[in-house]
Amino acid sequence: MDQRNLTLLTDLYELTMMQGYFKEKDANETVIFDMFYRNNPHGNGFAVCAGLEQVIEYIRDLHFDESDIDYLRGVGIFEEDFLDYLRDFRFSGDIYAIPEGTVVFPREPLVKVIAPIMQAQLVETALLNIINHQSLIATKTERIVYAAKGDGVMEFGLRRAQGPDAGTYGARAAMIAGCIGTSNVLCGKMFDVPVKGTHAHSWIMSFPDELTAFRTYAKLYPSACILLVDTYDTLNSGIPNAIQVFKEMKNAGIPLTFYGIRLDSGDLAYLSKKAKKMLDAAGFSDAVISASNDLDEYLIDSLKMQGATINSWGVGTNLITAKDCPSFGGVYKLAAVKDKSTGSFIPKIKLSENAEKITNPGNKTIQRIYDKETGKIIADLICLVGETFDTSHSLLLFDPIETWKKTMLAPGTYTMRELLVPIFLKGECVYETPKVMDIQAYCRQELDTLWDESKRLVNPHKVHVDLSHELWHMKNQLLDTYHRK
Amino acid sequence: MDQRNLTLLTDLYELTMMQGYFKEKDANETVIFDMFYRNNPHGNGFAVCAGLEQVIEYIRDLHFDESDIDYLRGVGIFEEDFLDYLRDFRFSGDIYAIPEGTVVFPREPLVKVIAPIMQAQLVETALLNIINHQSLIATKTERIVYAAKGDGVMEFGLRRAQGPDAGTYGARAAMIAGCIGTSNVLCGKMFDVPVKGTHAHSWIMSFPDELTAFRTYAKLYPSACILLVDTYDTLNSGIPNAIQVFKEMKNAGIPLTFYGIRLDSGDLAYLSKKAKKMLDAAGFSDAVISASNDLDEYLIDSLKMQGATINSWGVGTNLITAKDCPSFGGVYKLAAVKDKSTGSFIPKIKLSENAEKITNPGNKTIQRIYDKETGKIIADLICLVGETFDTSHSLLLFDPIETWKKTMLAPGTYTMRELLVPIFLKGECVYETPKVMDIQAYCRQELDTLWDESKRLVNPHKVHVDLSHELWHMKNQLLDTYHRK
């Protein structure tokens, strides 16, 4: 999977602009771009960021090979000196990012690129593509796992994913956000995550009858024997046949460690309750009752409310496509340009009629503020690199738009942690990506830093993202300057 | 891109079932699986099928390499004899499919796999993944192109696509369904389709002022000079500056062949009309007015109704994610099993409470029936392989569920065409995939075989998909047999 050259995975305009910078400007001018998003998908109270490992691979491998150069020549708008320049193109800048699995909020830079403008411009599209996709699926998955309240959630969606990568990297993101396994074998191989699965209706149909199909399956896979019971008639055929097979296993002395049924159609609340009664009556009260069939967080929540006795969930289409909001609106905006004479960054701002859409200028970082006692997040503070904070002093937080909304944190009651960490410095990768299952464990800790009120599915409590006084002041000065023009 | 080994791009259960067939059955038993879908996405009247080229590449390249075998061994449920068998695994069966770019309808087999059960089972997941994705995006794109009523539509969505493949193969599907170009350079390279694009807000912001940014762009790209006018103030700065640059080009004797403006925010109806007036007044009435900003078929339709003067459309997120319905519900169902003694296929059926969900059994093909005079589609007829039809005789069509709904076609008034063509025979590919731009031309012809009533965006007229009398009879006999049990 990693052998592909994704250097041309970019919008043409990145290349036309690059040639423009090359021809008409100082191509080595250093700039800062921030990748951030404006709204949490699915009405969630936060997002779970993901995709950094693939961004790192992409950046590391950036190079135009001869076939790329030949192709670009054929497009007819690029000149030879620019094509020559591309031949030796490598990424030589700095990248800071928030580690994967972190809980993040709108307007925070998830990735910050500090690099010569040519390089910073080229990487925009692929960086957005990768982070947008995986953060979307991680966020959707977190909602589904949250609704399952501790039951295992399996990722099943490969066949409905938007292409091979969407299936495989989507499953990776799903694992980060708490799935216990994926059906996608390639994802299992690439990222060393648990793969799971049983059988399809076609297994049952390829045997003369359901009982034979079940018996054969149980003989082959006695230690993970989940039988699909809805091929012919769930209550009159599927469950009785499954119970029959469990009895035969028990009588044969085969330990029933992980066994049970899967419901894939019909009224899951009703069928699961009936199934539970039938399994209990036969002495199989520890059997797994798993369910699938177009599930999402709302259906799982509703089934739980109805007293469904399902304790394992297979989720496909709605998870792997993030169906009710299939895009994560991450953007990549110019934040500063380095002044060659002074070496300092000149902040840049993108205006908009809509206050929420005005960008935050300058070379920024994020301080996350935790309540010392509970460990929960109080707020995030976007600030300028170089600003120092002392948690033994009080700290005044204020809403950057409705500035009369203020909170004073008392000395010693809070802790701070910087979210952006260095990933590339001068083109060298200085970050080691944790394994996916370690990111999952980290993500679980991250989720513990949120109150339940911020995790609920509908109308969650909003966590404040404030600007430091220094950044707020810089932004307002810039706005004043523009408005005076 | 094609160097990846996608053999493990499958659900684990395909492999657990394969081992089951290997251990417990005749692994060479030949079966037929049909890939079909049940509902047109987006409430459309049809779908545009796509993705076959990638399925062909996937099937051709199917093989388990040593690292795959090692990985599967580590999963802990596969035995050595089965792993040995996988080492020499190749696809040796037949595949029939409907060519890409064809207009298709629910319940028609888009792909038919006739192969030993082990092989037919393995390919399910990847085949569905690929065809589902590309058919989804092709169908969504057709709607957008239809709404644009002859204006050019550009695909712009890479940054919001669900991963690299979704961007690249999604753009491929968009080209099949009628986009005039894509911003995705990798797609352009891989599939020899036009790539297009101009500049971003960051281009404008990286210059001291907008006019300088425009001038520089015009100097570099005079023959495709579309200027983004909304960075600061569309009407008071962007358009006047663009007109200034067009005047300078004209005065300098630079031919204005393809030039104009792009609107990316604000009220596109109002701004485009204002822009048109300003451009006309300055003598630039042939300037392109292009628009982007979260467009879809409904917005384009509405803007046209409002008299917007936009004549070029850039569509991103909504197209590349098929946002309002981001999955194509293609399924893959067992249709028949070969009887070793007789060599004939025993039809198989999957039951359901819902008549629409009962599968069509047997070895089938599809005859498309056209009106001889208009060339428009009258209906599709799913029938059994080997059935013959004579268009010089009358033909009785009837609805397969509401059987009293009948139509009699008079002799000589209709023509027929078989939709499924051979792709693989005995494991050998016998089909040459056309180039994407040729598929686009074919797709345009295909769309001409539909009445406008079937193409409208909301409540389109439904094209009938009927069963031949022979197939209908076989299906009902099978249903009777099951119900008697």
Interface residues (C-beta under 8 A of the other chain):
Chain A: M1 Q3 R4 L6 L8 L9 T10 D11 L12 Y13 L15 T16 M17 Q19 G20 Y21 K23 E24 K25 E29 V31 F33 S67 D68 Y71 L72 V75 I77 I117 Q121 E124 T125 A126 L128 N129 I130 N132 H133 Q134 L136 I137 F156 L158 R159 R160 A161 Q162 G163 P164 D165 A166 G167 T168 Y169 G170 S183 N184 V185 L186 G188 K189 V195 K196 G197 T198 H199 A200 H201 S202 W203 M205 S206 T216 Y217 K219 L220 Y221 A224 T231 Y232 S265 G266 T317 T321 A322 K323 P326 S327 F328 G329 G330 Y332 K333 L334 V337 K348 K350 L351 S352 E353
Chain B: M1 Q3 R4 L6 L8 L9 T10 D11 L12 Y13 L15 T16 M17 Q19 G20 Y21 K23 E24 K25 E29 V31 F33 S67 D68 Y71 L72 V75 I77 I117 Q121 E124 T125 A126 L128 N129 I130 N132 H133 Q134 L136 I137 F156 L158 R159 R160 A161 Q162 G163 P164 D165 A166 G167 T168 Y169 G170 S183 N184 V185 L186 G188 K189 V195 K196 G197 T198 H199 A200 H201 S202 W203 M205 S206 T216 Y217 K219 L220 Y221 A224 T231 Y232 S265 G266 T317 T321 A322 K323 P326 S327 F328 G329 G330 Y332 K333 L334 V337 K348 K350 L351 S352 E353
